[in-house]
């Protein structure tokens, strides 16, 4: 059985955790290994009605860490792993000013990650390790009933080496649109380019999902409610830029039925690929709906890089810049319908591409 799949019995999980001084004798130092973690100043019994407090007040991060380290040792974590976890969590307690564990929020943990990157200049490998330590710690805190939720669940692992997709530059985008002769083809391609929708999301659009304001065009929008293949999506509302409003205004009057684009998956691929060939676009592979989605994402990130560069010119600090970058990344995730609680940063690859060929100050692309 692998170490990662080991599950100790309940009696082994019941480490010394009563809210009273521990009577456990300190371990003797092992000359072949590093010194074991310090002994906890308290214990919390399984089934305790309120495991989040002690007679002296709420439990703080530094009070729980020694007991968590004992748990890690009980499930056979290596000595060097225990040392690393201890250092990572000591840094967390320092950043949080050792506040009560119940008071720690997801924003606190996000700012901790940003602080590690901006102020301590941790690389991606070190950041990923520290995020893993934080996630494991708070999962343990929740499991033991010290708090009812896990604030680290939505904390993103920084991407190590993001895969870089292909995309179109502005001149290539215009050539692609100009290569569409039929109105349906143009409406489809412009919708993909201007909204960043997935192919299945476009095929699931109902005519009523598009709202075109005849009086105030800037108030026009598109609602993403479903996917063509009954997949889970993030429902969202997207603004329609001028080109998309104009094309969809012409096209929507020709639609009959309950589908905005009454075509098949194969037809979508064919329309995009054929238009790319007519436009004379040459990439590593054929022009695809995913490439148009990636093009939208890169354009959105570039807009935000310009705002970040302007903030730097105004003298914003590294910490404030990191907070701004995080907010921008969440905005792009919302536009693309991407979750921010995965194992990788979904926007990292777009930042690398958006920064390519431009001279952004202080490596705004975070490559």
C-alpha positions in Angstrom: 0.0 0.0 0.0 1.4 3.4 -0.9 2.1 6.0 1.8 -0.4 8.4 0.3 -3.2 5.9 0.6 -2.6 4.9 4.2 -5.5 5.5 6.6 -4.7 5.0 10.3 -7.3 3.5 12.6 -9.5 5.8 14.7 -7.5 5.1 17.9 -4.3 6.2 16.1 -6.0 9.4 15.0 -6.9 10.2 18.6 -3.6 11.9 19.2 -3.2 13.7 22.6 -5.7 16.4 22.1 -7.5 17.2 25.5 -7.8 20.8 26.3 -5.5 20.4 29.3 -1.7 20.1 29.7 -0.4 17.0 27.9 0.9 14.3 30.2 2.8 12.7 27.4 6.6 12.5 28.0 8.8 14.2 25.5 10.4 11.9 22.9 14.1 11.2 23.2 16.1 12.6 20.4 17.0 10.2 17.7 20.6 10.7 16.7 19.9 9.4 13.2 17.1 11.8 12.5 16.2 15.4 13.1 14.6 16.3 16.4 10.9 15.5 16.5 8.4 18.3 16.6 7.8 20.1 19.8 5.0 18.7 22.1 1.6 20.3 21.9 0.6 22.5 24.8 -3.0 21.1 24.6 -4.9 18.2 23.2 -8.4 17.9 21.6 -10.4 14.7 22.3 -12.4 13.2 19.5 -16.0 14.0 20.1 -15.3 17.1 22.1 -18.3 19.5 21.9 -16.1 22.5 20.9 -12.7 21.6 19.7 -11.9 25.2 18.6 -11.3 26.7 22.0 -9.3 26.1 25.2 -10.0 27.5 28.7 -7.6 30.3 27.8 -9.3 31.2 24.6 -9.6 30.3 20.9 -7.0 27.9 19.4 -4.4 29.7 17.4 -2.5 28.3 14.4 0.7 27.8 16.3 -1.1 25.8 19.0 -2.4 23.3 16.5 0.7 22.8 14.4 2.6 20.6 16.9 -0.4 18.2 17.2 -0.7 18.2 13.4 3.0 17.3 13.2 2.4 14.4 15.5 -0.4 13.2 13.3 2.0 13.4 10.3 4.6 11.4 12.1 1.9 8.8 13.1 1.1 8.2 9.4 4.8 7.7 8.7 5.8 11.0 7.1 9.6 11.2 6.6 11.7 13.3 9.0 12.7 15.8 6.3 9.0 16.2 5.3 8.1 16.9 8.9 10.8 19.6 9.0 9.5 21.2 5.8 5.9 21.2 7.0 7.0 22.7 10.3 8.8 25.5 8.5 5.9 26.2 6.1 3.3 26.4 8.8 5.6 28.5 11.1 5.8 31.0 8.2 2.0 30.9 7.8 1.5 31.6 11.6 4.0 34.5 11.3 2.2 36.0 8.3 -1.2 35.7 10.1 0.2 37.1 13.3 -0.9 33.8 14.9 -4.6 34.6 14.8 -7.2 32.1 15.9 -7.6 29.3 13.4 -11.4 30.0 13.2 -10.6 33.6 12.0 -8.5 32.5 9.0 -10.3 33.0 5.6 -9.6 32.1 2.0 -8.6 35.7 1.3 -6.0 35.5 4.1 -4.5 32.4 2.5 -4.5 34.0 -0.9 -2.7 37.0 0.4 -0.2 34.6 2.1 0.5 33.0 -1.3 0.9 36.4 -2.9 3.2 37.6 -0.1 5.4 34.5 -0.6 5.7 35.3 -4.3 6.0 39.1 -4.1 7.9 39.8 -0.9 9.9 36.6 -0.3 10.3 35.9 -4.1 9.5 32.2 -3.8 9.6 30.3 -7.1 6.8 28.2 -8.4 8.2 24.9 -6.9 8.5 26.4 -3.4 5.1 28.1 -3.7 3.4 24.8 -4.7 5.0 23.0 -1.7 3.8 25.7 0.8 0.3 25.7 -0.7 0.2 21.9 -0.3 1.3 22.2 3.3 -1.4 24.8 4.0 -4.1 22.7 2.3 -3.2 19.6 4.2 -3.1 21.5 7.5 -6.6 23.0 7.1 -8.0 19.7 5.8 -6.8 18.2 9.1 -8.3 21.1 11.1 -11.7 20.4 9.5 -11.4 16.7 9.9 -10.8 17.0 13.6 -13.8 19.4 14.0 -11.7 22.4 15.1 -13.6 24.3 12.4 -16.5 23.2 10.3 -15.1 24.3 6.9 -11.8 24.3 5.1 -10.8 27.8 3.9 -8.0 26.4 1.7 -10.2 24.3 -0.6 -10.3 27.0 -3.2 -6.7 28.0 -2.9 -5.0 27.6 -6.2 -1.7 25.8 -6.7 0.7 28.1 -8.8 1.3 26.6 -12.2 4.8 25.0 -12.6 5.4 25.1 -16.3 2.1 26.1 -18.0 1.3 24.6 -21.4 1.2 27.4 -23.9 -1.7 27.1 -26.4 -1.7 28.8 -29.8 -3.7 31.9 -30.4 -4.3 34.6 -33.1 -2.9 38.1 -33.0 -5.3 41.0 -33.9 -4.3 41.1 -37.6 -4.9 37.4 -37.9 -8.3 37.8 -36.2 -9.4 40.3 -38.7 -8.3 38.1 -41.6 -10.3 35.2 -40.2 -13.4 37.3 -39.9 -13.0 38.7 -43.4 -12.7 35.2 -44.8 -16.2 34.3 -43.7 -18.6 34.8 -46.6 -21.9 33.4 -45.1 -23.7 35.3 -42.3 -24.0 32.1 -40.1 -20.2 31.5 -40.5 -19.4 35.1 -39.5 -21.8 35.1 -36.6 -20.4 31.9 -35.2 -16.7 32.9 -35.5 -17.3 36.4 -34.1 -19.2 34.9 -31.2 -16.4 32.5 -30.4 -13.8 35.3 -30.7 -15.6 38.0 -28.7 -17.0 35.8 -25.9 -14.5 33.0 -25.4 -17.2 30.4 -25.2 -16.5 26.7 -25.6 -17.8 25.0 -28.7 -20.5 23.1 -26.7 -21.6 26.4 -25.0 -22.1 28.1 -28.4 -24.1 25.2 -29.7 -26.4 25.3 -26.6 -27.3 29.0 -27.1 -31.0 29.8 -27.4 -32.0 32.9 -29.4 -33.3 34.4 -26.1 -29.9 34.1 -24.5 -28.7 37.0 -26.6 -30.0 40.4 -25.6 -29.4 43.3 -28.0 -30.4 46.7 -26.6 -31.6 48.8 -29.6 -31.3 52.1 -27.6 -28.0 51.5 -25.7 -25.9 49.1 -27.6 -23.3 48.9 -24.7 -26.0 47.2 -22.6 -26.2 44.2 -24.9 -25.1 40.9 -23.4 -25.1 37.1 -23.8 -26.1 34.6 -21.2 -24.4 31.2 -20.9 -26.9 28.8 -19.4 -26.1 25.3 -20.7 -23.7 23.2 -22.8 -24.7 21.1 -25.8 -23.5 17.8 -24.2 -25.2 18.1 -20.8 -21.9 19.0 -19.1 -21.6 21.1 -16.0 -20.8 24.7 -16.8 -20.6 28.0 -14.9 -23.6 30.1 -15.7 -22.5 33.6 -16.5 -23.4 36.8 -18.3 -21.0 38.2 -20.9 -20.9 41.7 -22.5 -21.1 41.9 -26.3 -18.5 44.1 -27.9 -19.4 46.2 -30.9 -18.5 43.8 -33.6 -20.4 40.9 -32.0 -23.5 43.1 -31.5 -23.5 44.2 -35.1 -23.1 40.7 -36.5 -25.6 39.0 -34.1 -28.1 41.8 -34.8 -28.1 40.9 -38.5 -27.9 37.1 -37.9 -30.6 36.8 -35.1 -33.4 37.9 -37.5 -32.7 34.9 -39.7 -32.8 32.3 -36.9 -35.8 29.9 -36.8 -36.2 27.4 -34.0 -34.8 27.1 -30.4 -31.1 27.0 -31.3 -29.1 30.1 -32.2 -26.7 28.0 -34.2 -28.6 24.9 -35.5 -25.5 23.0 -36.6 -23.5 20.0 -35.4 -20.1 19.8 -33.6 -18.5 18.6 -36.8 -19.9 21.6 -38.7 -18.5 24.1 -36.1 -15.0 22.5 -36.5 -15.4 22.6 -40.3 -16.5 26.3 -40.4 -13.6 27.4 -38.2 -11.0 25.4 -40.0 -12.2 26.2 -43.5 -12.3 30.0 -42.6 -8.7 29.7 -41.3 -7.6 28.1 -44.6 -9.3 30.8 -46.6 -7.6 33.5 -44.5 -4.2 31.9 -45.1 -3.5 31.4 -41.5 -0.8 28.9 -40.7 -0.3 27.5 -37.2 1.0 24.2 -35.8 -2.4 22.7 -36.4 -5.7 23.8 -38.0 -7.6 26.8 -36.6 -10.0 25.4 -34.0 -12.8 26.7 -31.7 -10.4 26.2 -28.8 -7.8 28.4 -30.5 -10.4 31.2 -30.7 -11.3 30.8 -27.0 -7.6 31.0 -26.2 -7.3 34.2 -28.4 -10.1 35.8 -26.4 -8.4 34.9 -23.1 -5.0 36.3 -24.2 -6.7 39.6 -25.3 -8.5 39.9 -22.0 -5.2 39.3 -20.0 -3.4 41.9 -22.2 -6.0 44.5 -21.3 -5.3 43.8 -17.6 -1.5 43.8 -18.1 -1.9 47.4 -19.4 -3.8 48.4 -16.2 -1.1 46.7 -14.1 1.7 48.5 -15.9 -0.1 51.8 -15.4 -0.4 51.0 -11.6 3.4 50.4 -11.5 4.1 53.7 -13.1 2.1 55.3 -10.3 4.4 53.7 -7.8 2.3 50.8 -6.5 4.1 48.4 -4.2 4.9 44.7 -5.1 2.3 43.6 -2.6 -0.5 45.8 -4.0 0.5 44.7 -7.5 0.1 41.0 -6.5 -3.3 41.7 -5.1 -4.3 43.5 -8.4 -3.0 40.6 -10.5 -5.0 38.1 -8.4 -8.2 40.1 -8.9 -7.5 40.3 -12.7 -7.0 36.6 -12.9 -10.3 35.9 -11.1 -12.0 38.3 -13.6 -10.7 36.4 -16.6 -11.6 33.1 -14.9 -15.2 34.4 -14.5 -15.4 35.4 -18.2 -14.1 32.0 -19.3 -16.3 30.0 -16.9 -13.2 28.5 -15.3 -13.1 27.4 -11.6 -10.4 28.9 -9.5 -10.2 25.9 -7.1 -8.3 23.4 -9.4 -4.8 22.1 -8.9 -3.2 24.6 -11.3 -3.5 28.3 -11.9 -5.8 28.4 -15.0 -4.6 31.9 -16.1 -0.8 31.4 -15.8 -0.4 30.2 -19.4 -2.4 33.2 -20.8 -0.2 35.6 -18.8 2.9 34.1 -20.4 1.4 34.5 -23.9 0.0 38.0 -23.3 3.4 39.3 -22.1 5.3 37.8 -25.0 6.7 40.4 -27.4 5.9 43.3 -25.1 8.1 45.1 -22.6 6.0 45.0 -19.5 7.8 46.3 -16.3 8.8 43.8 -13.6 7.8 40.7 -15.5 4.0 41.4 -15.3 3.4 38.1 -17.2 4.7 36.1 -14.2 6.4 33.6 -16.6 
